[in-house]
Amino acid sequence: MPEDISGIPAPERVLLLPHCLRPSERCPGRPSREGFQCPPDCPVEDCPIKILRGEAERLGYKGVCVAPGGALALRYVQEKKPRLVVAVACQKELAEGKEAVAKLNDPPAVVTLPLLRDGCVDTAVDLPAALCLLRAGLPSP
């Protein structure tokens, strides 16, 4: 991990996910101005977004944004003003996002996890690594 994040509690963290992680053929979610919205009763149990969003909410994260790109994700960070951003995306989006966040007034710490497979549709993430990153620096339940 690039820096010690153990002093940053979950309510001061946000999770940023790319909408391309959703299983496109089975996803009942819808795009919106605030990012991709998953229905509360989503039936797609193996969806990485559902799993990661659920864990972030269980841990008490300030918020989760499922973004189609960097502009929406950056706006979300500006609005939420977290102390820590946990971001999952392709290498290109992560690099651009870190650069943009670094230019903010009082920028938050950023920890990232690149996708295992990118391509903008039906991408893949190392789910155990992503869950580990979400829980990093937090007390065990």
Kinemage of the C-alpha trace (Angstrom):
@kinemage 1
@onewidth
@group {chain A} dominant
@subgroup {mainchain}
@vectorlist {calphas} color= white
{ca met a 1} P 0.000 0.000 0.000
{ca pro a 2} L 1.459 3.375 -0.972
{ca glu a 3} L 0.702 5.008 2.357
{ca asp a 4} L -0.634 4.189 5.787
{ca ile a 5} L -4.419 4.395 5.605
{ca ser a 6} L -5.098 2.765 8.970
{ca gly a 7} L -6.000 6.119 10.555
{ca ile a 8} L -8.817 6.758 8.081
{ca pro a 9} L -12.144 5.362 9.325
{ca ala a 10} L -14.721 3.908 6.930
{ca pro a 11} L -17.121 6.892 7.206
{ca glu a 12} L -14.365 9.053 5.674
{ca arg a 13} L -13.833 6.755 2.683
{ca val a 14} L -15.528 6.418 -0.693
{ca leu a 15} L -15.395 3.585 -3.197
{ca leu a 16} L -15.232 4.312 -6.929
{ca leu a 17} L -16.114 1.501 -9.329
{ca pro a 18} L -16.354 1.435 -13.133
{ca his a 19} L -19.766 0.616 -14.595
{ca cys a 20} L -18.022 -1.802 -16.987
{ca leu a 21} L -17.747 -4.321 -14.118
{ca arg a 22} L -21.463 -5.078 -14.374
{ca pro a 23} L -22.529 -8.249 -16.190
{ca ser a 24} L -24.086 -6.404 -19.146
{ca glu a 25} L -26.441 -9.179 -20.271
{ca arg a 26} L -28.017 -9.694 -16.815
{ca cys a 27} L -27.751 -6.278 -15.141
{ca pro a 28} L -31.064 -4.579 -14.203
{ca gly a 29} L -29.282 -1.361 -13.152
{ca arg a 30} L -29.677 1.988 -14.896
{ca pro a 31} L -27.337 4.888 -15.627
{ca ser a 32} L -28.096 8.191 -13.905
{ca arg a 33} L -26.506 11.569 -13.286
{ca glu a 34} L -25.114 10.232 -9.982
{ca gly a 35} L -23.593 7.156 -11.584
{ca phe a 36} L -24.933 3.708 -12.249
{ca gln a 37} L -27.847 2.867 -9.950
{ca cys a 38} L -28.348 -0.727 -8.859
{ca pro a 39} L -31.827 -1.795 -7.747
{ca pro a 40} L -31.947 -2.610 -3.999
{ca asp a 41} L -33.217 -6.105 -4.791
{ca cys a 42} L -30.722 -6.873 -7.566
{ca pro a 43} L -30.992 -10.582 -8.449
{ca val a 44} L -27.455 -10.851 -9.919
{ca glu a 45} L -25.689 -12.405 -6.916
{ca asp a 46} L -22.285 -12.764 -8.619
{ca cys a 47} L -22.087 -9.129 -9.803
{ca pro a 48} L -18.775 -7.620 -8.635
{ca ile a 49} L -20.441 -4.221 -8.217
{ca lys a 50} L -23.150 -5.696 -5.975
{ca ile a 51} L -20.553 -7.549 -3.885
{ca leu a 52} L -18.176 -4.584 -3.497
{ca arg a 53} L -20.956 -2.027 -2.919
{ca gly a 54} L -22.485 -4.312 -0.287
{ca glu a 55} L -19.186 -4.670 1.555
{ca ala a 56} L -18.436 -0.939 1.450
{ca glu a 57} L -21.910 -0.215 2.846
{ca arg a 58} L -21.503 -2.918 5.521
{ca leu a 59} L -18.185 -1.363 6.557
{ca gly a 60} L -19.787 2.095 6.785
{ca tyr a 61} L -18.191 3.846 3.802
{ca lys a 62} L -19.347 7.410 3.142
{ca gly a 63} L -20.453 6.380 -0.328
{ca val a 64} L -20.049 4.283 -3.459
{ca cys a 65} L -20.036 5.696 -6.974
{ca val a 66} L -20.324 3.450 -10.022
{ca ala a 67} L -19.120 5.764 -12.763
{ca pro a 68} L -18.989 5.517 -16.550
{ca gly a 69} L -15.817 7.627 -16.517
{ca gly a 70} L -13.457 9.913 -14.703
{ca ala a 71} L -15.433 13.163 -14.885
{ca leu a 72} L -18.361 11.793 -12.879
{ca ala a 73} L -16.019 10.063 -10.424
{ca leu a 74} L -14.064 13.287 -9.868
{ca arg a 75} L -17.281 15.253 -9.275
{ca tyr a 76} L -18.368 12.612 -6.760
{ca val a 77} L -15.080 12.967 -4.861
{ca gln a 78} L -15.406 16.760 -4.890
{ca glu a 79} L -18.948 16.542 -3.477
{ca lys a 80} L -18.284 13.870 -0.826
{ca lys a 81} L -14.905 15.261 0.325
{ca pro a 82} L -13.552 11.943 1.647
{ca arg a 83} L -10.155 11.523 3.285
{ca leu a 84} L -9.609 8.314 1.288
{ca val a 85} L -10.665 7.175 -2.172
{ca val a 86} L -10.574 3.458 -2.947
{ca ala a 87} L -10.714 3.150 -6.732
{ca val a 88} L -11.058 0.182 -9.067
{ca ala a 89} L -10.677 0.842 -12.807
{ca cys a 90} L -8.504 0.243 -15.849
{ca gln a 91} L -4.910 1.487 -15.678
{ca lys a 92} L -5.624 4.505 -17.903
{ca glu a 93} L -8.596 5.721 -15.810
{ca leu a 94} L -6.679 5.155 -12.563
{ca ala a 95} L -3.714 7.207 -13.784
{ca glu a 96} L -5.915 10.058 -15.033
{ca gly a 97} L -8.051 9.949 -11.884
{ca lys a 98} L -5.104 10.073 -9.496
{ca glu a 99} L -3.693 13.036 -11.410
{ca ala a 100} L -7.039 14.892 -11.281
{ca val a 101} L -7.594 14.176 -7.567
{ca ala a 102} L -4.077 15.365 -6.733
{ca lys a 103} L -5.006 18.801 -8.141
{ca leu a 104} L -7.966 19.241 -5.760
{ca asn a 105} L -7.755 21.520 -2.727
{ca asp a 106} L -6.937 19.271 0.238
{ca pro a 107} L -6.815 16.087 -1.894
{ca pro a 108} L -7.719 12.762 -0.280
{ca ala a 109} L -5.406 9.784 -0.181
{ca val a 110} L -6.041 7.399 -3.078
{ca val a 111} L -5.522 3.646 -3.188
{ca thr a 112} L -6.171 1.789 -6.410
{ca leu a 113} L -6.728 -1.653 -7.850
{ca pro a 114} L -6.450 -2.113 -11.627
{ca leu a 115} L -8.897 -4.380 -13.438
{ca leu a 116} L -7.706 -7.876 -14.355
{ca arg a 117} L -9.379 -7.522 -17.738
{ca asp a 118} L -10.465 -4.218 -19.219
{ca gly a 119} L -12.199 -3.351 -22.468
{ca cys a 120} L -15.121 -1.187 -21.313
{ca val a 121} L -17.716 -4.009 -21.176
{ca asp a 122} L -17.905 -7.069 -18.896
{ca thr a 123} L -14.513 -6.379 -17.351
{ca ala a 124} L -13.054 -8.323 -14.420
{ca val a 125} L -11.543 -7.517 -11.028
{ca asp a 126} L -9.648 -9.633 -8.516
{ca leu a 127} L -12.553 -9.770 -6.043
{ca pro a 128} L -10.557 -11.071 -3.031
{ca ala a 129} L -7.950 -8.327 -3.586
{ca ala a 130} L -10.686 -5.688 -3.941
{ca leu a 131} L -12.389 -6.816 -0.717
{ca cys a 132} L -9.022 -6.783 1.041
{ca leu a 133} L -8.388 -3.236 -0.200
{ca leu a 134} L -11.823 -2.102 1.047
{ca arg a 135} L -11.068 -3.489 4.511
{ca ala a 136} L -7.427 -2.285 4.637
{ca gly a 137} L -6.599 -0.334 7.744
{ca leu a 138} L -9.997 -0.933 9.348
{ca pro a 139} L -10.548 -2.852 12.588
{ca ser a 140} L -11.807 -6.400 12.133
{ca pro a 141} L -15.534 -6.750 12.827
